[in-house]
Amino acid sequence: MRTMLASNPSLATSVDEHQFQPIHILDMECNEDILDLLLANGATSTPETMRE
């Protein structure tokens, strides 16, 4: 993941077909290292990133 984000930081805020961002997946399987990595690359955990 570090390599992928280093070459393309926008992956941290990308959305899938269900409008989920990578940070939303951490709600199901929390990994503090990945959370820190996503946040360092622009991911946010604000209500604006939550699915309607």
C-alpha positions, -999 to 999 in steps of 0.1 A, spaced: 0 0 0 28 24 8 42 19 -27 8 24 -44 2 56 -24 37 69 -31 31 66 -68 -5 77 -67 -16 95 -35 -51 102 -49 -59 65 -42 -63 75 -6 -94 94 -15 -107 73 -44 -142 59 -43 -155 25 -53 -188 16 -71 -206 20 -37 -190 55 -31 -169 41 -3 -134 54 2 -105 33 16 -109 49 50 -145 36 52 -132 0 50 -112 5 81 -145 8 100 -148 -29 95 -111 -39 99 -92 -13 117 -55 -12 110 -38 18 127 -8 17 103 -30 18 72 -52 45 88 -22 67 94 -10 61 59 -43 70 44 -47 102 65 -11 112 56 -22 109 19 -53 131 22 -80 108 34 -105 123 58 -129 109 83 -153 138 82 -191 133 77 -186 147 41 -168 115 32 -196 93 45 -220 76 21 -256 90 20 
